[in-house]
Amino acid sequence: MKNDVITKRQKELLSIIYEYIKDTGYPPTFEEMRERLDVSSNQSIIDLLEKIKNKGLIKREEGPRSIVILPLGYEIINKPQLVNFLGIASAGAPIEAIEVQGEWKTISSDIGGDKLEQLEDNIFLLKISGDSMINAGINDGDIVLVKSQKEFISGDIVYAQVGDSSTIKRFVKRFVSDDKPPYVYLKPENPKYENILFTDETKILGKVISILKNNYWKTI
C-alpha cells in the first residue's frame, strides 16, 4: 500500500495510536484519541478506525483498548514495531491481567550488554501493580520483561496465573524428603505479604528476565 491510499487524517490517527502505545504500553481510549485528534465525537474516531482496519493497518475487537497495529501500519507511518505488552500484573495480591494482543516485536535497549531486537512472540512486557516484590528491586509502576517458558528453577522470579488473576512472585520449590512431593509456593519479597501455595489453579506463565529502571533495562 502506498501512502496516497491512506488519507492524512487516517495516518494522523494511526500515528497517535502508535505514540500512545509507545508511551504507555497500551492503546488509547476513544476519549484520548478524540483529544489528540481534536474531534468532538466518538463516532468520528470509530469511522476512522474502521477505515484503517479495512486497509489492513490495524486489527481491533470491540472497544479501543483492543487496537493492535499490524506490520503494514508500522510501514505506513515508518515506525519500528514495539514489543508485545501483555498488561498489568500484581506484585501485591493477585489481580486480573489485561491482555492486549499485539504484533509488536522490537525494542532497542541493552540487557547485559546485548541489544534486544526482533524479539520472538514469547517475550512480552508487564506493568507492575503493588509492592510485594520491593526487596527484589521491583516496585509499583515498574515495567518488567517476561519470557514465556515451561521449565523453572527455584529462585526464579516468575509471572504466574492464580485462578483468574496474575501476579509476579519468586518461585520456590523445596524438597522435604525423597519420599514426599516437593513443597512449592510463590514467595513475595516483602515480609508483610504471605506465601501463595500452589493449587490446581496455579500456573507459571513466564520468567522475569529484566526490569526497566531509569530508561535502562537491568537484568534480574
N, C-alpha and C positions, 0 to 999 in steps of 0.2 A: 504494500500500500504506500502510495506517495503522500507527502504532506498536504498536497492540494485536495486530497479526498476528504480530509478532516477539516472542519471549519475552525476558525480562530478561537471561537467560544468553546468548542468541544476540547480543543487542545489545551486551552487555559484551565478548564476543569480537570483534565487529566493531570496536568502539572500540579494543581492544587492538591489532588489526592496523593500524588507521589510525595510531595514535600511534607504533607501531614503524616503519612506513614513513616517517612524517614525520621521525623522529629519525635513521634510518639510511639511508633511501633504498631499502630492500628489505624484503620481508615477513619475519616471524619464522619460526623453525623450530618444529616440534611441541613441543620441549622448552621453548623460550622462551614459547610460548603456554600450556603447562601451568603453568609457574611463575607467570605473570602472572594466570592464571585460577584458580590454586590447585586443580588437579585432578591425579590421580595417573597417569592412563593416556593414551597417545596415542589410543586408541580413542574416548575421550570427546571429544577435540578433533576427530577425524575425523568423528564423528557430527554435531557442531555445525556444522562446515564444510559438510558435505553438506546440512544443513537450510537454511543461509543461502544456499548456492549454488542450491538448488532454488527459493528465493524470489526469485532474480534480483538478489541483493545483491552477490555476488562471482562471479568465474569462476576456475577453477583446473584445472590438469592434475595429474599425479602429483607428489607432493612439495609441501611447504609453501611453498617459495620461488616457486612459480608463481602464488600468490594475487594477484588483481587486484580491487580494489574497483570496482564498477560505479556509474554515476550514481545509481541507486536506493539503493545502500548509503550513499553520501555523504548523500543526502537523509534517510535514516532516522536517522543519527547527527548530522545537522545540522552537517556539516563541509564546508569548501571542498575542491574537488578539488586534487590535488597534481600537480606537473609530472612528466612521464614520466622515470623513472630507468632508464637502459639497463643499467648495470652498472659494471664496473671496466675501465679502460684503462690500459695500462702507459706510464709515462714513463721506462722503462728498456728492457730487452729486451722485445719483444712478448710478451704473454701472452694466454691465452684470455679473451675477453669473455663475461660472464654476462648474457644478455638477460632482462630482466624486463618482459614486455609490460604495458602499462598504459593506462588511460583518463584518467590524470591530466593536467590541463591548466593549472592555475593556481598561480602563486606571487606573493607580494606583496613585491617587492624593487625597489630602484632601480638602474637601469643608465644611466649618463649622464644622470641626471635624469628618465628616463622610467620609469613604473611598468609592470611586466610583469603583464598579466592576460590570461586566456583564450588562453594560448599554443597555437599550432597543433601538429598531430601531428609536424611536422618539427623540433620543439625538444625536446631531452632533456638530462638530466644524466649526467655520468660522474664516478666517483670515481677519483682518480689513484693509481697504484702505481708508485713508483720516483722517481729523482732526475735523470733525463736532461734535464729542462726547467727546472731551478732558475734558470738565468740569464735565463729569461723570466718568472720570478716564479711558476712553477707547481711546487709542492712535493709530496712524498709525502703522501697523505691529503687533498689539496685536492679540492674539488668544482668542476667546470667546466661551463659551459652551452654546448651544442653545437647548431648549426643545420645540418640536413641541406641540402645544395645540390649542384649538379652542376658549377659553374664556380668555379675558384680562381685566385688570382694568386700569383706568387712572393712569399714572405714571410708568407703566411697560416699561422697555427698550426692544424693540422688533426687530425682523428680519422681514422686510416687503418686499413684491413684489410690485413694482410700474411699471405697464406695463410689459416690458421685462427685467427690471432691478431690482436689490435688494439693500437694504440699512438697516443700523442699526440706529434707532432713538427712542426717547421716545414717547410712545403712550399717547395722551391727548384727553379726552372726557369731554366737558363742556356743561352743561345744561343751556340755556339762560332763558327759562321759561317752564312751564309744557305743554303748548300748542304748543311748537315748537320742532322740532327734535334737538338732541344734535349737538354741534359743534365739529367735530372730525378731528384731524390732527396729523401729525408726527412732533415732535419738536426736532431740533438739540440742542446739549449742547455746542454751540459755537455761540456767537452773530453775527458773520459775515455771518452766513447761515440763510436762511428763512425757515419758516414752510412749510411743504408739506401737502396741503389739501387733504382729502380723495376724490377719484373719484371712478367710477365703475371699474377702472383698478388697484385699490389699494387693497392689500390683506395681512393680517398679518399671517405669517407662523410659528412664534415661539417667545418664550420669552428668552432673555439673562439671564442666571442664574449664570454665573461665568465668571471670566476673569483670564487668566494666566499671572502672574506677578512674575518675578524673579524665574521662575520654581516652583511657588506655586499658586494653584487655590484659588482665592479670591471671596467670594460671592458678587454679585451685589446688 
